[in-house]
Amino acid sequence: MSLVLALTLAVQKPHIVEVIAPGTGRVVVQALVKLPEMGAADLAKAIALKETLLEGSRLTSRHALWAEATHAGSPPRVILMPDHLRIELAAPPGGLSRLARVLKGLLREPLLPPERVAHVLETLPFRRRPIWQVALWPEAGMPIKLARPEVLDLWRRAARADHVVLAVGGALEPGEAERAFEGLWDRVVTAPQAATPPDAQVPVRDTGTVVSVLELRGEPFSARLADLPVRILALFALGTGKTAPMTQLLREEQKLSYHQDAVLWPHALGFQPRLLVLRRLEDQEDGMTTLAGIRRDLLESVANWREVDRQRAVALAESTLTRGLLWNPLAFQPDGAIGRSFEDQLFLAAYWKLKTGEVLDEARLVRLMRLVRLEDLKEAAEAILANSKPIWIRGRQ
């Protein structure tokens, strides 16, 4: 796969990342819609959108939408993350114009049947998610009452020309994506709207299992910071691989955790570093005390890092970005780390543009990581640990 074209079009035209890959045997379109920082109400609206967008639009019925996917052998998907919602559609070669029509309808005139919206919100508290999904996004399962107009209002605020990046890839001709999506935002008012502060999140009572989530949650930061490569490399150093401190100390030596990881989590303001530990606490064990010990031990480990630790982190980052290592901190999907499928890599190219303004250049990012000095790496890791907030979501007793 090669990035042949990366276009940023003028206002009132979509931002497009076009990836030519004839060998895929299909055309894939993804729309990444930037979401505002969400409190409990907007998050519930976003979940309702995720579950009901594929019911169709005024331009394309649900039957027509799913029939197109059947021909491509790849079902349509809507994936929700804290900072964006992704619509993914596929068609056989030559089907881009049909996908453009489907997507235009979903972005501008979705049906969002009221009865489906009501059903989604009513059943949300009773859904069971895997424990790692709960750890990554505990707030995504909290109940709240809303109606269709409120859900549609969030979509109208989010699905604007300046908030959407289109990723178009597969069996294409150069420039085909721009032609297919010409006029996408015609006659649509996309003037900036005043931002409203998010409401508070509903407190999460427990994980729904006997396992507790212990977390050191770092401060969110802009994705456009010059030291972004250092911050990402620090997460590789802290949590990726069998010899990383989180694995070596917490799992192998102290027997503290079932699952532990350092992740770069999407946030409306950019990214957020998070250190997560799953543990079934002993009787009378206090999670906050355990977290204080975890922070202390990890800080001590970072202080003793040597050049070999820096080299290990760079090698893991390079393997992730250029050779498909799946064990990595780039937690840009509901289950965690981004994969290496064509759809995953198409998404990553567009997502990087949504976050940083530039299409991801993996080789350049690796080169920048190689230049990171040991002292800078240690400083970044220590800052993540020192400035993080301890969070304990209890398991059920």
N, C-alpha and C positions, 0 to 999 in steps of 0.2 A: 504494500500500500504506500502511495506517495501523495503528499499534499501538493496538488497541482495548482490550486487557486485558492486564495483567501481574500475575499472582497469585503470591504466595509462600504456600504452604499450610503447615499445621502439620506437626510431626514425624510421620513415618510416612505422609505424603502427598507426592506428587511436587511439585517446584517446576515451575510451568508458565508458559510465555510463550505467549500465544494471539494470533495475528495474523489478522484477518479480511481476506480478499482474494478476493471472489467471482469476479473476472475471471480467476483462474488456471485455472478449470475442473478443479481437482483438490484433493485434501486431502493435505498433506504433514506427516509426523511425523518429528521428529528427537529422538533421545535422546543427550544429551551426558553422558558418564560421566567424571568426574574421576579421573585416574590419579595414583598416588604418584610421587615422584621415582624414576626407574628407572635401575638399573644394567644390566649386560649381561644378566643372567638375566631380570629382569622385562621388559626390552625385547623379548627373544625371545618371552616368553609373550604380550606384547601383539600382536606381529606374528602369532603363531599365532591369536590371537583374531580379529584383523582378517580373516584369510584363511578362517576356518572358521565364524564365527558364522552366516553365511547358509546353512549346511547344515540349519538348522531347529532345532526344540526339541521337548520332550515335548508341547507344546500344538499346534504347527503344523509340518507336514512341510515339507521343502524344496520339494516340488512346489507345495503350497498357497501358500507364501510367494512364490514367483516368479510363480505364476499371478495373484495379486492385482496384482503390479507390471505385468504385461502389460496388464491392463485400463486402467491409468492411463497407460501409455505412458512410464513413467519407472522404470528398473530400481532395485532396492534397492541401497544402498551402505553400506559400512563404511569410515570414514576414520580413520586413526590419526595423532595428533600427540603430541609429547612430554608434554603435560599432560592429554590427554583422548582418548577414543575416541567417534566419532560414528556412530550407526546412523541411516540415513535411509530411510524408507519412504513410498510414495505410493499413493493409491487414487482412483477416481472420486468425485465428490461423493456423500455419503451413506455412504462406506466407513470412517468413522473408527472405529466400534466394532470392525470387523474388524482394522484396523491396531493397535488397542489390544490385542487378543488376541495378535496376532503379536508385538508388542513385549514384552508381558508374558512370553511364553515365552522370548524371547531374553535378557531381563534376568535371569530367575529360573531357567530350566531349559534352557539351550542343550545341544544334543547334542554338539557338538565331537567328531566321530568321530575315534577315536585314529589311524586310518590316514591321515586328512587332516592331522591335527596333525603326524604323523611326516613326511609328504611335504613339508609347508611348511618345516619346520626343516631337512630334508635338502637341499632345493633352494635355500635362501636364499643360500648363498655363490656360487651360479652365476647369480644374477639380475643383469641389467644395468639400471642406472637412469640416466636423463639426468644429465649432469654437474651441473646446477644443483640437482637433488634430492640428489645426493651432497654438494654444498657445504653445503646447508642442514642435512642430517641425516646426516653420514657414518657414525655408529654404527648406523644402521638396517639395514645390510647385513651385519653381523658374525655368524658362525655360533656356535651353542651348542646342546648337546644337552639336551633336556627331554622330559617325558612329559605326557600329557593331564591327570593329576591336578594337576600343578603349574600348568598353564595355567588350569584351572578354579579353582584356589585364588586366583590373581590376580583373576579375574572376581568371585569371591565377596567379596573384600576391597574391590573398587572399586564394584561395582554395588549400592550401598546408597542408601536414600532420601535421605540427606544429601549424597550425592555425585553426584546425577543431576538435570539440568535437562531438561525436556521442552519442545521447541518445536513447536507445533501451528499450522499455518497453511493458508490457502486458503479454499475454499468452505465456510465454517462459520457456525454461529449462535453468538452470544455465550454463553459458558458451556458450550458443547458439549464442549470439551476436558476441563474439570474433571469433567463427568459421565462421559465415556468412560473416564477413567483412575481413577475412584474405586475404591478397594480394590486398587490396584496392588501395594502393599507389605503387604497383609493377611497375617498369619501369617508374616511374614518377620522374622527377628531382624536388626536393623540397628544394634545397639549399637556405639559406636566401638571400634575395635581399636587396639592399641598399634602405633605406627609403627615400622617397622624401617628402619635406614639402608640405602641402596642399595649393592649391591656395585660394584666398579670396572668401568668400561667396558673392553672389549677394545680395545687400541690399533689404530687404523686405519693400515694399511701404506701404501696409496696410493689414488689416485682411480679406478684402473682404466682411465685414459686418459693421453694425453701431457700433459694440462693439469693444473697444480697449483692447489690452493685456498690462497689466502693470506687470513688472517682476523685481525681485531682483535675479540676477543669480550669484550663488557662484562660487568659483574657483574649477575646477576639481581636483580630488585627486585619488591616487592609491587605488585600491580595496584591496590591501594587507597590508594596514596600520593596526597597532595593535589597534588603537582606532576606527576602523570602527563601532563596536557596539554603541559607544557613538554618533557618527555622525548620524547614522540611527535613534537612539532614539531621538535625538534632533529634527529631522523632524517630528516624531510622536508627540512630545510635541508641536511643533509649529502649525501644520496644521491638525491633525487628530482628528475627533470628534467634537461634538457640543460645547464643552467647551474649545476647543483649541483657543489660541489668535487670529489666523487668522479668525476663524468663529465668535467668540464672539465679537471681536473688529470691524473687517472690515465689517462683514455682519449684525450682530444683533444690535450693538450699533451705528455704523457710517453709515450704509446703503450704503456702498461704492460699493459692488460687487454683481454680479450675481453668480459667481462661484470663489472660492478661494481655493488654495491647496498648500501644501509644498510637493515636490516630490524629489525622488532620481532618477536622469535621467542617462541613459547609456551614457558613453563618451569613446572615444578611449583610453584615458589615465586611465580610471577607472570608477568613478562615478562623478556626478555633482549635488550639492544641488541647488534647484530652488524654489522660492516662486512666485506663479502666481496668478494674480487677473484679472478677466474679468469685465470690467466696460464700460458702455456707458457714456462718459464724457459729462458734462454740457457745454453749450456754453462758449467759452473763457477759459475753464479749461485747465490747462497745466499738462500733464501727469507726467512730471518729478517732478513738485512740489508736486503732489499727492503722488508719490513714496517716496519722501523725508519724507513726513508726515507718510506714512506707516512704513518706516524703524524706524523712531523716536518712534512711538507708540509701535511697537513690541519690540524694545529694552527696553523700559520702562516696558512693561509687563514681559519680561524675568527676569529683575532685581528683580521683586517681586515674582517670583516663590517660592513655598514652597514644602515641602515633598509630599503633596497630588498631586501636579502637576507631580512630578517624578513618583509616583506610578500609576497615570492615564496613563502616557505614556508607562510604562512597561506593564500594563494590556492590552493596545491596541496592542502593539507589539506582546505579547504572543497570543492574540486572532487571529491576522493576521497569525502568523507563525504556529500555532498548531491547530486552530479551524476554520479557513476559513473566517475570517473577510475580506470583500471585500473593505472596506474603509481604504485604507492604502497608504503610500507614495512610494511603490515599483513600479514605473512607467516603467515597462519593456516591455510594449506593446504599439502599436500606439495610443490606446485609453486611456492609463494610467495604472492603477493598475493591477497587475497580479491576476488571479482568482484562483479557487480551483478545476478546472476540472482535470482529470487524465493527459491530455496533458499539462496543465499549470504546474502541479507539476513535471512532467517529464522534461519539459523545465527548470524549476527553478533549479533542481538538476544539470543539465548539464551546465546551464548558470553560476551558482556559481563556477563551476569547471573552466570554461573558464576564469572567471574574477579573481578568487583567487587561483586557483590551487587545491582547495579542493571541494569535493561534499558537498552541504549544509547540515549541521546538525542543524535542527531548534531548538531542545531542548538545544543544547550547546549555540547557539546564544542567546536564551532567558536567559539562566543562566548568560551569560556575561552581558546582559543588566540589570539584577537584581542587579549586583554588581556596577553599575554606581552610583557614588555619586551625590547628588543634585548640588554641586558646579561645578563638571565636566560637568554635563548636561547643566547648565546655561552658562558655558564658551564656550561649543561647539555651542550652539544656538546663542550666542552673536557674535562668530567668523563668522558664516554663514551670519548674518545680516550685520556686520560691513564691511566684505570683499567682499560683493556682488556688482555686477555692475547693475545700474538701466537701464532697457530697456523698451522703449515705442513703441509698434507697433500700429499705429493709426487705428481707425475705420473710415469708410467712412462717410463723412458728408452728 
